[in-house]
Amino acid sequence: MRAARALLVLISLGLTCGAALCQSTPQMQPVPSSPYELANGPTLVVDTPQNPTSALEIFQRAQQNFEMRSAGSSPFTLRVSFVSSGSSSSGAGEMEEAWISPRNWRLSTRLGDYSQVQVLSNGRVFYENPSGPVPLRLRMVRDALLGPLGFRVRVALIRTVAANWNGTPVTCVLVSPPGSEPTTTPGRRWQETEYCIDPKTNLLQIHSIAPSMYVVYDYNDALQFHGRLLPRQITVAQGDSSVLQIHLESIADGGPANVSSIAPSPQMLAEDGQGLTLGPTRFPQFGGTAPAGYTGAAPHIIVHAILDEKGKAVDAEALQDSDAALAHAALDLVRSSTYAHPPEGRGHENWKSISSFPSAPAGKLRRPDEFLLLQ
């Protein structure tokens, strides 16, 4: 059976003004301001796919602190609680991960009335109680915990910005998709993913998969596990508003006693296994011309959504809502589109190859998938 893929699709809704309104190429809107958007100053192009240097080293040191799930790591049981708010599914929830190896683990999640158990057994994924699409907020919790530093830097253009977070100097690493033009223009670009890292402690402070969406890591009263410091508190914000408060309750050494203790149940086996849901993918989508009378800079709207098994968005929200009409148009576009799987094994590192993905025929999605619609 085809593997389900998580899609953090950055769809470009470049609702540019039409010929009647524009006599020349319109100016891009700047990235929205936020107290969590630290990359506002001068930038330095320090890394390219052909010449990785200091920024890559900073990133890799921060990445090592999160690599609890690599081959040879110690088994563990991690318990997390969280509170969700905002326009998507809200309420209290919890998550428990029982990890033995990269090919054997169990993940139990709950948010409100929704619950699901996911088991990876010898490389095959099984589900229990998959009662409809995964709530958007639940997926965001999982992403904040499991994969903030998982992209392939060797194929990306990397810039850095010196910044300050809570009185401490940090280095913000900006990662562009392949094919991006190097620039020293101050501030972040719409297509860049941002990682702000304390170079003295090598700890990730803020991760932003896209402008207006920020995951903030708080290491006060941090959990310690085999030389790693895990943030006790994680805040997920959209713009300057918190939509998720995640609390790491505990992490216990040892985890499950053996592989058989997390084996799929008969119900899971009856549902049939499938490939592992991987990390997010993103791509641009053009939204047409701006509404009549629109004279501002070319707008970009980020829409965060979940797909059902037919490739339709079933839970979506616009992250920029300062212009209600444009936000509504962006949501309408996403909800009326049908999205297929990108090519197998392709993610952030294959931005160009999936730029036409929205127009592809709908694929057979076994499980709901997540995506970010942005530029």
N, C-alpha and C positions, 0 to 999 in steps of 0.2 A: 504494500500500500504506500502511496506517495506521502512523503514527510510533510507535516504541517510546518508552516514558516511564520514566525512573528514578523510583522511588517511595521517598522517605524518609517513610513514613507513620507519624505519631505516633498510635498507636492507644491510646485510653484503655482500659486494663483496670481500670476502677474496680470491683474486686471488693468492693463495699460489703456490709456486714453486713445480714442480712435482718431482717424485722420482729421476729422472736423474740429477736434479739440487740440491736437498737437501738431505743431509745425516741425518738430524735431524730436529725437529720441528723448522720452521723458526721464527725469531723474528718479533713481531708486529711492524708496523710503528708507530712512536709517533704521537700524535695529532698535526696537522699542527700549526705552530706559527701564531699569529695574535696580533696586538696591543689591540684587544678586548678580547683575551684569557688571563684571569687574574689568573686562577687556575694553576699556574706553580710551586708553592712551596710545602713544606711538607703538607701532608693531615692528618686529624684526623677523625677516625671513631667515630662519636658521637651519631648517631641514628641508630637503627634497628627497624623493625616492632614491636619487643617485648619491646623495651626500648627507646621510643622517649624522647628527652631531649631538650637542648638549641637550636639546629639548627632548630627544628620544631617550637619553639617559635618565632625565628627570621623570619622564613618564614611566619608564620601565621600573624604576625604584618604587614609585607609587603603586604600580601594578603588582609587584611582589607582595605587598601587604594584603592584597585581596585574593591572592591565589591559594585559597583554602581547598579548592576543588580540583587541583591538578593531580596527575598520577603520582602516587607515592605519598600523598598527604595523609595526615591522621584522620580517621573516621570521627564524626561528631554528630551531635544533635543540637540544632539551633532553634530557639523559640522566639517568636516575634509577635508583638501586638501593634495595632495601628488604628487610627481614627481618620476617616475620609470625609471630605466635605466638597462643596462646589456643585456644578451643574450635573456632573455624572453621579453614578451610584455612591451614596454616602452612608455613613454609619460606622460602627465598630467592627473590627475583624481581627483575625489571628492567622499565623502561618507557622508551621513546624516542618523543618527539613531534617531528615535522617539520612546522612551521607556515609557511604562505605568507600566508593571509588567512582571515577568518572562514568563508569558503565552501570553502576548499581546505587540507586538512592530512592527515597520516598519523600514526596512533598504533599503536605496536607494544607489546604487553604479554606478560609471562610470569610465572607463579608455579608452581613445581614442574613438574608434567607438563602444565599448562594453558598454552596460548599463543593469542593472537589478534592479527590485524592489522585495524584499522579505518581506512577511508579516507573522508574527506568530499571529494567531487569535485563542484564547482559546486552545492553545496547538497544533494547526495544522498549517503547513507551506504551503504557497502559493507563486507562482512565477509569475512575469510579465516580458515579453521580455527576456526569457532565450535563447538568440540567440547563442547557442553553448557553449562549455566549459568555465567555469570561468577562466579568465586570471590568470596565476600563481601569478603575482605581486599583483593583486587585492586581492587574497586570503591571501597573506602575510600581507597586510595592515590590513585586518580584524583580523587575528590572533594576530598581535602586539597590537591591541586595545582591543580585547574582551576576550582574554584568556591566558595571560602570566603566570598566577599563578593558573592554574586550575587542577593540577594533584592530585592524592590521595597519600599523603605522608605516610599513615599508613601502606602501603604494601611495601615500598621501603627501601633499604639500603641508608643511608645518610652519606656523609663525608663533612668536611668543610676545606677550605683553607683561611688563612689570606692573604689579598692582598691589593692593593692600586689602586685607580682610581681617576685621576685628583687631586692628592695630598691629597685624603681623604681615610682613612682606610675603607675597606669593608670586609664583610664576604661572601665568595663564597660558596654556598651550592650546593653540587654535589649529584644528585639523580640517583641511579642505579636501573635497573629493578629487579623484584623479582628473587631470586635465585643467585644473584651476590655474589661472594666471597668477604668478607671484606679484605681490604688491606690499608696499610699506604704508599704505593709507591707514591713518589711525582708526582704531576700533575694529569691532568684529564684523564680518560679512554674514549675510543671511545663510549661506550654505555651510558655514563652519560649525563644527562641534567644539565645545570648550571644556577644558579640564584645568581648574585652578588648584595648584599644588604648593604646599609649603616645602620649599627646597631643603630646609634644615631638618625637618622630621620625616620628609618623604611621604606625607599623608595627604590624600586627596581631600580638598576642602569643599569644592563645588564642581558638579558635573552638569553640563547643559547640552543635551542632545540637539537642541535647537533654540533659537532666541525665544524668550518668554517662558521657557520651561527649565526649571533649575532644581537640582537635587543637592541639598546642603547637608554635609556630614559634621556631626558634633562629637568630639572625642572626650569631652568631660565625662569622668567616671567610665572610661572606655573599658570594654571587655578585652582581656588578654587571652590569646590562644596560640601557643607554640611560637612565641616571638612576634606575633602580629597584634596590632591594636585595632579593634573593631569599634566603630562609632556606636555609642550607646543610643544616640538619638539621630534620626534622619528626617529632614523636612523637605517635602516636595512642594515647590511653589510655582505658580503660573503668574508671570508678571511680578507683582509685589504681594500677592495673596497666597497664603498657604492653603493647599488642598489635601495634603496628607501629612500626618504626624506619625512616624514609625518609631517604635521603641524596641530595642533588642533586649529581651528579657534575660536570656541566658544562653550560654553555649557549653555543652558538656563533652568532655573528652570520651572517646570510645565509640559513640554512636551505636547503631544496631549490633547485635551479637554476631550476626553472620548474614550472608546474602539471602539465605532462605527465610530470614525473619522479615524481609521486605518483599517477598515474592508476590506477584499479582494474584488476586483472589479469583475464584471461578467466574465471578461476574465480570471482572476485567478481561479474563481470557475469552469470554464469550463475546465481548465487545471488539475483540481483535486488536492486536498491537499495531504500532506504526512508528515511523521515524521520529527522532527527537525534534521538538520545536526549538529552533535556533534563535539567535539574537535578532534584533530588528534590522530591517532594510528600509531605505528611504529613496525617494526619487521625486523629480519635479512634475507638475501638471499645470498646463497653461489654462487660465480661466476665461480667456476672451477679453474683450474691451471693457473699459470702465462704464458705469452707468452714464446716461446722458447728463451733461452738466458737470461731470467730475473733472476738476482741473488741478488736483494736487499731484504729488509725486506718485510714480507707479506703485500701487499698494501691494502688499504681500500679506496673506492671511494664513496662519498655521491652524490646521484642523487636526485634532488627535482623535483617533477612532479605532473601533474593533470591527473586524469582518466576520460574517457568518460563513457557513460552509459553501455558499454560492458566490462568495466574493462581494457581498453587499455590506455596506456599513450599517451596523445595528446600534452602535453607541458612539456618538461623535460630539465634539465640542470645539468651538473656535477659541484659540488662545488670545487673539487680538480682537477686542470688541469695542474699540473706541469709535468705530464707524459701524453702527448696527446694521446698515443696509449691506455693506460689503461682507460683514461676518455672516449674515443670513445667506447671501449669494454663495459664499464659499461652502457653507454647510449644505445648501441645496445641490451644489455641484457634486460634492462628495457622496451624498446620499443617492443621487441619481446615477452614479457611475458603478460599473462592475469591474472588479480588480482580480486579475489572475496571479498565480504564483510567479515570482521572478525565476530565472533559470536556477537549477539546483546548485547549491554551494556558493551562490553569489549574494553579497551583502553590500555593506558600505564601500568596500574596495572596488566594486564594479558599478559605480554610479552611472557612467556613460552608457554601459551596456543595457541598463534597465530604464533609460530615460523615456522609452516608448512603451513601457510596461502597462500604463493605464488603458491603452487601446487594445491590448491583447485579449484574446477570448478568455472567458472566465475559466479558471481551473477547478479541479476537484479538491476543495479544501476540506480536510477531514475534521479539523477543529477551528474554532474562531481564532483569528489572528489580529494582531495590533498593528496600527501604522500611524505615523505622524504625517500630516499633509502640510507641506510648507514650501517655502523657497529658501 
